[in-house]
Amino acid sequence: MAAASDDDGIAGGRSGLSIVTNLSVVFLVVLWLVPTIGLLVSSFRDRDAITASGWWNAPFPVEQNFAVGADGEFEQTPEGWVIEGNLFGEGGSGEVTAFGGRRAEPNAFEPGTTGELVRGRTLTVETNGDFRYVDPAEEEPRRAPTIYFGSEVPPNFTTTNYETILTSAGMDVAFINTLTVTIPATIIPILIAAFAAYALAWMDFPFRGALIAIVVGLLVVPLQLALVPMLQFHNEIGIGQSFYGIWFAHTGFGLPLAIYLLRNYMVGLPRDIIESAKVDGATDFQVFTKIVLPLSFPALASFAIFQFLWTWNDLLVAKVFLPSNSESWVMTVKIADDLLGSRGGDWGILAAAAFVSIAVPLVVFFTMQRYLVRGLLAGSVK
């Protein structure tokens, strides 16, 4: 006889499967949260700190390498030409952990020792930054040497990266351009896809199955494969690289997924409601606008969220279908081409730009999520 204390199968009891599910959800949340926290921490660090250590070491001092030109004048001594000073400058302070005379070996010598350099030159650096450079040449050196050294830098968090982005010239124009691209590129495919999905779900006409198969097939067409043919087509019809062109591009790339999602959702709507409306004399357009469209609001909201996020964060399509002048840049192009430059090595700027650009999509997501829940509840009560 089964033990009465076993909660499996008892109403209100927690099964082992639910525990595994909860642990899996927690694991996935942590898995996504860790890189997000790292990106946030990096957005408040400068380039040197990001290069020197990982974001998890941000609260601790990190060792960084510096290159400093020796200040002062050479003095001739029996040893040769000598220049002395302090690496941290007058009134500066710090602790040298290692030093060197070449960029390739900035930590070749321990502080307090004398390092042998090329052509008989020597360099001595103390822990407090005092240095003594000796050049045995007969003639006075033409320029002061460059000294490379490592030093521990205390943790420093700054808003410079955010200030650089928000105060950058033309960022306001890029923000408006992004809205100009994203809003129509989200609304247009939803309008077209809603009509097409209703027709494929509830209307009988020839080759309907073939059209559904074509829509499914278009889901696997790579975006990169269609860029050049679509741009050539836009040039032929006269819209070329313009806002009209990028609207139609995003519409074309988003329609297959929109039709597929909406059609599958509309097929699952109660057939009795639609047939009753047609018996009462409602046309297909009335059925679509009065019944199907309100019941399909959850699916519409879901696709709107995906389409908005994709078009807002897009870089490739914007680079292809928008003019290259700065007046037409969206935020992603502005950040990639102007703030990051051709090398894109400023990770602090990139991290801060990610959080600046994600602000509007987060507002849209939580707003649409509220309507999504409302739509689900409205369609669940008969």
N, C-alpha and C positions, 0 to 999 in steps of 0.2 A: 504494500500500500504506500502511495506516494506521501512524502512528508508534507505536513500542512504548512510548514514554514516557508516552503518554496514560493517565491513571488512570481515566477514565470507563469504567464497565462492568467494571472489574477488581475482584475480591473484595478487600475491605480498603481500596480507594481511595476518596477523598472526591470526590463529584461536586459540580458547581457548585450544584445544587439544595440540597444539605445545607448548604453555606456560607450561602446566602441564608436558609435556614430558621433557622440558628443566629443570624445577624445580626438577623433579625426577632424572635426570642425575646428577645435582649438588648435590642433597642429597646423592646419592650413592657414588659420588666422595669424598665428605666430610666424609662419613661413613667409607670409606677405608683409607682415608688420616690421620684421627685422630690417629688410632693405629700405623700407620707407623711413624708419628712424635714422638709418645711416645716411640717407639722402638729406634728411632734415638737419642733422648735425653738421654734415659737410657744407651745407648752404651758409653756415655761420662761421666757417673757417676760411683762412686765406689759402692761396695756392701753395705756398711753401709748406704750411702745416699739413695739407692734404697729401702732398708728395712725400713728406717725411714719415708719416705714420697713418694707420687706419683710423676710421672714425671712432672705433671703440677705445682708442687711446687718447681721445680728445680731452678728457678731464685731467690728464697727466702731462708733465713736462716731456717734450720731445727733443731729440737731438737733430739739429739742422746744420747744414753746411753753408758757409758764407764765403764771399770773396770780397776783400777789402784792399783798396790801394793804400800803400804806406804813405802817410802824410809827413811832411817835414823836408828838410834839406840834408843832402849828403855832407858828411864831414870826413876829411882825410885824416887817417890815423896810420900808425905803423902797420896795422893789420890790413889796411886798405880803405876803401870808401865805406863809411858806416852811416846807417840811418836808424834812428830809434824812435819809439813812440808807443802808443797804446791802440790796440785794435778796436776798442770800443769808443775811442775819441775822448776828448776832454770832458770830464764829468760823467762819462759813461761807466757802466759796470756790467759785469758778466763773468762767466766762468768758461774757460777754454777746455775742451775735452780732448782735442787732438788738432794738429795743424799739418800743413804741407806747403810745398812750393809750386805744385802743379795742379791744374784742374782735374787731371785724371786720378791724382792721389791726394785728396784734400785732408785725409786723416793718416798720413804716413808716419808722423812722429808724435810721441807723447809730450804733453806740456812739461816745461822745465828742462828739456833736452835740447841739444844743438843738432839740427838737421843738416846733412851734407847735400847741397844742391849741385847743379851743373857748373862747370868751369871754376871749381874751387869756392864757390859762394856758400855761405852758411847762414842759417836762420835759427834764431832762438826765440821761443815764445813761452812766456810764463802762464800760469793758470789764470792770473788776473788780467791777461791781455797784453802785458808789456812785451815788446818784441825788440830784437836787435838783429839787423841784417847787415852782413859784411860782404863786400865785393872786392876781391883782390886785384881788380883791373888797374892799370896805370892811369887811364883817363877816367874822369868822372862819368858815371852812367848817365845816359840821356833821359831816362825816365825812372820813376820809383817802381819798385816791384809790386806785384799783386800777391797778397798772402791769403791762402785758403785755410779755413779752420772750421772746426765743429764746436757747437755750443748748445747747451740745453736751454730751450725756450719755454717759459711757463705757458700754460693754456690760455688762449686768447680767443674770445668769441666776439664777432663784429657783425654789424648789419651792412657793411660796405657792399657786399654782393647784391643785396636787395636795393640799396640806394643806386648802384650802378645801373641796374635794370630799370627801375621806376623813373629815374631822372634822365635816362638816355634820350637823346634827341630823336624824335619820330616814333617813340613808343606809343604815344596816344593815337597817332595815325594808324599804326599797326594793329592796335586793339580794335579800332573802329573797322578796319579792313577785315579783321578776323570775324567780327560779328556780321559784317556784310556778306561774307562767304558762307558762314556756318548756318545762319538762320534760314535763308532760302534753300540751301543744300539739304536741310533737314525737312522742311515743309514740302517741297516739290515731290520728292520720291514717295513720301507718305500719301499724298493726295493721289498720285498716279497708281501706286501699289494697292491702295484700298479699293479702287474701282476694279482693277485687274483681278485682285484676289476674290472679290465677290463674283465676278463673272466666271472665273475658273472653278469656284466652289458650288455655285447654285444655279448657273445658267447652262442650258444645253445648246451647243452649237458645234459645227463640224471641226474636227482636228483639235478638240479641247485637250485630249490626252497628249497629243504631240506638243502643244504649247507648254503643258506642264513639264514634259520631259526636257524641252528647251530651257525652261527656267532653271530646272535642277542642274542641267549641264553648264549653264552660265555661272553657277556658283563656284565651279572649279577652274574657271578661266583666270590665270594669274593677272594681277593688276598691271604688272610691268609689261606684259605682252600686248595690252590694249592701249598703252600710252601713245605710242607713235601713230598708229592708225587713227586714233580718235583726234589727235592734234592735227593731222593732215586733213581729216574731215572738217574740223572746225575752221581751218584756214580756207578750205574750198567754199564753205557757206558764209564766210565773212565775219565770224566771231573771234577766230584766232585766239590769241592770248589776252583774255579779258575776263571780267567777272561773269559775263554770260557763259563763257567757255568753261570756267571752273564749276559753275552751277550745274551745267549739263553733264560735266564729267563726273561729279559726285553723284548726280542722279543716276547716271548710267551704271556706275559701279555699285550703287546701293540698291537698285531696283530688284535684282534677282533675289537677294536675301529678304528684302521687304515683302515681295510677292509670296515667296515660299513660306515665311512665318505667318503672314496674315491669312493666306489661303488655308493652311493647316489649322489655324485657330477657328476660322469661319466654318470650316467643314464640321467641326465639333459642336456648333451651336444647335439648340433643339430644333429639329425639323418641323415639329408640330406648330411652333410659333410662326414660322415663315409660311407654311402652307395655309394656316388659318388666315394670315394677313392677305394672301393671294385670293383665297376664297371670298373674303370680304371686299375684293375689288382693288386691292393695292397693287400698284405697278412695281416693277423691279426697282425703279429709282426710289419710290417711297419705302419699299421694304429695306433697301440699303440705307437710306438716310434716317428712317424712323426706328428701325429695329436692329439691323446688323451692325451699323456703325457704333451706336451706344454700347452694345454688348461687347464689341471688339476693342473697347478703349484700353483694356490692359495690354493687349498685343500692340496697339498703336503706341502706347506710352513706352513699352519696352524697346521697340525699334527706334523710337525718337531718341531715347537715351543713348543707344549704341551709335546711331548715326551722328548725333551731336558730338559725342566724345571723339569719334573717328575724324570728323571733318575739323574739329577744333584743334586736334593734335597733329593734323596732317602736315607733312613737309614736302613729300615727293610730288603729289599732285599740284600743290601750290607752286612749286618750282617750275613745273612743266607748263601749266595752263595760265599763269599770271605773268604780266610783264615783269622784266627784271629790274625796273627802276624802283627806287626806294619808296616812292609814293604809293606803290601797289603792294608793298610787302605786308604779309600777315605776321603774327607774332613769332611763329616758328621760324620763318625765313629771317626776320629781323634778328632774332637771337643767334641763329646759326651763322649768318653771313656777316653781321655787323659786330655783335658782342663777342662771339667766340673766335671769329677770324677763320682763316683757312686751315689752321692746325687743330682748333677745337680742344686745346689742352687745359683751358681754365675750368677745372671741375667745379670750383666754388660757384662761378657764374652759372654753369649748367644746372647745378643742384638748386640754386635759388630760382632760376628761371622755371624749373619744373613746378615749384610750389606757387609761383606767381601765376603761371598759366593754368594751373589746376583749380584755381579759386572759382572761376565761373562754371566749369563743368560740375564741380561739387554742388553748387547752388542749384543747377539744373537737375542734377541727379536726385537730390533730396526733395525738390519741388515735384518732379514727375513721379517719384516714389509715393508721395502722398496721394496723388491722383490715381496711381496704379492700384493702391490698396482700396481706394474708394470704388474704382471700377470693378474690382473683383467682388466686393461685397454687394454692389448693386446688381450684378449678374447672377448672384447665388440665391437670391430670394425670389420665389414665384408667388 
